[in-house]
Amino acid sequence: MLVTQSTVYTGKQSEEGFVGSLNDHNFSAIISFEEGLTTSQGEALFNKFKTELFQTHISSLSEFESTVTNIIVKQNFPAHFSLAIGFLYNDALYVKTVGKGQVYF
């Protein structure tokens, strides 16, 4: 069985944006809204993202890709955001990045 260990580096928190991370339910993610949101607005949007993500059943890479994309569109994320997200399922790690999101192995 594959077990992951993840570390998140958020960098400096901007006063005009929000940076949040997630490490739960076989998901690891970091998101950055670079500008246009207050910290509380960014936190609320990220919490909605997490809630919807945890309510879905993902069993393939294409389902992972479409689920993340659909949540982003549904929640109407700002134009400038970055995301790096990974999902562990059946000893496979699915990874998706958006914007400046980066994953290091």
SESE-673567 format. One record per residue: x, y, z of N, C-alpha, C, O in turn. Coordinates in steps of 0.02 Angstrom, whole numbers, padded with zeros to 5 digits, always signed. Example, Ala and Ser with C-alpha at 12.3 -4.5 7.8 and 13.67 -1.06 7.14 Angstrom:
REM residues 2
+00660-00284+00390+00615-00225+00390+00660-00165+00390+00712-00166+00423 +00642-00112+00354+00684-00053+00357+00645+00002+00394+00670+00057+00402 
***
This chain:
REM residues 105
+00042-00059+00000+00000+00000+00000+00044+00062+00000+00091+00067+00039 +00028+00108-00044+00065+00170-00050+00041+00219+00004-00019+00228+00014 +00089+00249+00039+00074+00299+00089+00111+00362+00070+00170+00360+00052 +00077+00419+00074+00108+00481+00054+00127+00522+00115+00095+00518+00168 +00178+00561+00107+00196+00613+00155+00201+00677+00114+00237+00680+00064 +00165+00727+00136+00168+00789+00097+00188+00847+00141+00173+00848+00201 +00221+00893+00111+00241+00955+00143+00219+01012+00098+00226+01008+00037 +00193+01063+00128+00168+01120+00089+00208+01181+00107+00217+01197+00166 +00232+01216+00056+00266+01280+00066+00221+01334+00038+00209+01336-00023 +00197+01377+00081+00149+01428+00058+00182+01493+00039+00152+01533+00003 +00242+01506+00059+00274+01569+00045+00243+01626+00085+00211+01614+00136 +00254+01686+00063+00230+01744+00099+00156+01756+00084+00136+01755+00026 +00117+01767+00135+00046+01782+00128+00036+01854+00107+00058+01900+00142 +00005+01865+00050-00008+01932+00025-00070+01961+00060-00117+01925+00076 -00069+02026+00071-00126+02058+00102-00184+02065+00053-00241+02074+00075 -00171+02060-00011-00224+02066-00062-00246+01999-00088-00281+01996-00139 -00227+01945-00056-00245+01879-00080-00251+01829-00024-00256+01847+00035 -00250+01765-00042-00258+01711+00007-00218+01651-00016-00216+01634-00075 -00185+01618+00032-00151+01555+00019-00176+01505+00070-00175+01518+00130 -00199+01447+00046-00224+01395+00091-00199+01327+00070-00182+01316+00012 -00197+01282+00118-00174+01214+00103-00222+01163+00133-00262+01177+00177 -00216+01103+00106-00261+01048+00124-00220+00984+00126-00178+00972+00083 -00232+00942+00176-00201+00876+00180-00248+00831+00218-00240+00819+00278 -00299+00805+00182-00352+00766+00214-00389+00725+00161-00388+00742+00102 -00421+00670+00182-00462+00629+00137-00424+00606+00075-00453+00606+00020 -00361+00588+00081-00318+00567+00025-00302+00624-00023-00276+00611-00078 -00317+00685-00005-00301+00743-00046-00246+00784-00013-00243+00790+00049 -00202+00811-00054-00154+00861-00032-00158+00917-00083-00156+00905-00143 -00162+00979-00059-00169+01035-00105-00144+01099-00074-00141+01107-00013 -00127+01145-00118-00114+01214-00099-00144+01258-00152-00139+01244-00212 -00176+01311-00129-00208+01357-00175-00188+01428-00157-00178+01445-00099 -00181+01469-00209-00162+01539-00198-00206+01583-00242-00206+01577-00303 -00244+01626-00210-00281+01679-00245-00237+01740-00239-00231+01770-00185 -00207+01760-00293-00154+01810-00292-00179+01880-00274-00143+01918-00241 -00239+01897-00295-00265+01963-00281-00341+01963-00291-00369+01917-00320 -00373+02015-00266-00445+02022-00277-00489+01992-00224-00550+01999-00227 -00460+01958-00175-00498+01927-00121-00467+01945-00055-00405+01948-00048 -00508+01958-00006-00482+01966+00062-00466+01896+00089-00484+01846+00059 -00432+01894+00144-00416+01830+00176-00480+01791+00192-00483+01731+00180 -00530+01825+00219-00592+01790+00237-00630+01766+00175-00660+01712+00177 -00630+01805+00121-00663+01783+00060-00626+01723+00030-00658+01675+00007 -00560+01725+00030-00521+01669+00004-00531+01606+00045-00536+01552+00018 -00533+01614+00110-00544+01557+00155-00613+01526+00143-00620+01465+00141 -00664+01568+00134-00732+01543+00121-00735+01506+00055-00766+01453+00050 -00704+01533+00003-00703+01500-00062-00666+01434-00060-00688+01385-00089 -00609+01433-00025-00571+01371-00018-00609+01318+00022-00606+01259+00006 -00645+01339+00074-00686+01292+00113-00742+01262+00071-00757+01203+00078 -00773+01301+00027-00824+01275-00018-00793+01225-00066-00822+01172-00080 -00733+01241-00091-00697+01196-00136-00685+01129-00101-00698+01076-00130 -00659+01131-00040-00644+01070-00002-00708+01029+00010-00708+00968+00002 -00761+01062+00031-00824+01028+00045-00849+00990-00016-00867+00932-00011 -00850+01023-00073-00873+00990-00135-00826+00933-00155-00849+00881-00177 -00762+00944-00146-00713+00893-00164-00722+00830-00122-00720+00774-00149 -00733+00838-00057-00742+00781-00013-00807+00744-00024-00814+00687-00004 -00856+00776-00055-00921+00745-00066-00924+00704-00131-00974+00671-00144 -00871+00706-00170-00870+00670-00233-00835+00603-00226-00794+00593-00181 -00851+00557-00270-00816+00493-00274-00775+00493-00337-00801+00498-00393 -00710+00488-00329-00664+00490-00386-00629+00422-00391-00602+00397-00341 -00631+00393-00451-00599+00328-00459-00555+00323-00521-00532+00269-00539 -00543+00381-00553-00499+00380-00612-00468+00450-00620-00492+00499-00591 -00416+00452-00660-00383+00516-00673-00430+00564-00708-00431+00624-00691 -00470+00541-00756-00516+00586-00791-00570+00613-00744-00589+00670-00750 -00593+00572-00697-00642+00595-00648-00611+00647-00602-00643+00696-00583 -00548+00637-00583-00512+00685-00541-00506+00752-00578-00522+00805-00550 -00483+00749-00640-00475+00810-00680-00542+00847-00688-00545+00907-00676 -00594+00812-00707-00658+00845-00719-00690+00870-00654-00721+00923-00654 -00681+00834-00600-00709+00856-00535-00677+00921-00513-00712+00969-00496 -00611+00924-00514-00576+00985-00493-00595+01043-00538-00610+01098-00514 -00595+01032-00604-00612+01085-00651-00684+01109-00641-00696+01169-00642 -00730+01063-00633-00801+01082-00624-00812+01122-00560-00852+01169-00559 -00777+01104-00506-00784+01142-00444-00756+01213-00453-00786+01262-00429 -00700+01219-00487-00671+01285-00500-00719+01329-00539-00729+01388-00522 -00750+01301-00591-00797+01339-00631-00860+01355-00591-00884+01412-00593 -00886+01306-00556-00948+01316-00517-00938+01370-00463-00983+01410-00451 -00880+01370-00430-00867+01418-00377-00844+01486-00405-00835+01534-00367 -00835+01490-00471-00817+01553-00504-00753+01582-00474-00752+01640-00452 -00700+01542-00474-00636+01565-00448-00612+01626-00487-00627+01634-00546 -00575+01670-00453-00547+01728-00488-00501+01706-00546-00476+01650-00546 -00491+01751-00594-00451+01734-00652-00379+01716-00634-00349+01672-00666 -00352+01748-00583-00282+01736-00566-00277+01696-00501-00281+01724-00446 -00270+01631-00508-00259+01588-00450-00213+01532-00471-00205+01517-00530 -00181+01502-00422-00138+01445-00434-00159+01388-00389-00180+01398-00332 -00153+01327-00415-00173+01268-00378-00126+01211-00394-00109+01200-00452 -00106+01174-00343-00071+01111-00351-00109+01062-00306-00114+01073-00246 -00134+01008-00335-00175+00961-00297-00156+00889-00316-00144+00874-00375 -00155+00846-00266-00142+00775-00277-00195+00734-00242-00221+00754-00189 -00212+00677-00270-00262+00632-00242-00235+00561-00246-00217+00536-00299 -00232+00527-00189-00208+00458-00185-00267+00411-00189-00313+00413-00148 -00266+00367-00240-00320+00318-00250-00291+00253-00275-00257+00251-00327 -00303+00199-00239-00279+00132-00258-00205+00131-00278-00188+00107-00332 -00163+00157-00236-00091+00158-00247-00069+00198-00308-00014+00188-00335 -00111+00244-00331-00093+00290-00385-00103+00361-00359-00152+00375-00324 -00057+00404-00377-00063+00474-00357-00080+00515-00419-00041+00520-00466 -00140+00544-00418-00162+00588-00472-00142+00659-00453-00152+00680-00396 -00115+00696-00501-00091+00763-00487-00118+00811-00540-00121+00794-00599 -00137+00870-00518-00161+00923-00564-00133+00989-00540-00131+01003-00480 -00112+01031-00587-00090+01099-00571-00128+01148-00615-00148+01132-00671 -00136+01207-00588-00168+01262-00624-00127+01325-00610-00102+01333-00554 -00121+01368-00659-00083+01429-00649-00010+01415-00634+00023+01379-00671 +00014+01444-00579+00084+01435-00560+00094+01377-00511+00147+01371-00481 +00043+01335-00503+00048+01279-00457+00103+01231-00477+00111+01216-00536 +00141+01207-00428+00197+01162-00442+00196+01104-00393+00176+01112-00335 +00218+01046-00417+00224+00986-00376+00295+00960-00383+00320+00954-00439 +00327+00945-00328+00395+00916-00329+00392+00847-00298+00362+00836-00245 +00423+00799-00332+00426+00731-00307+00497+00716-00284+00510+00660-00261 
***
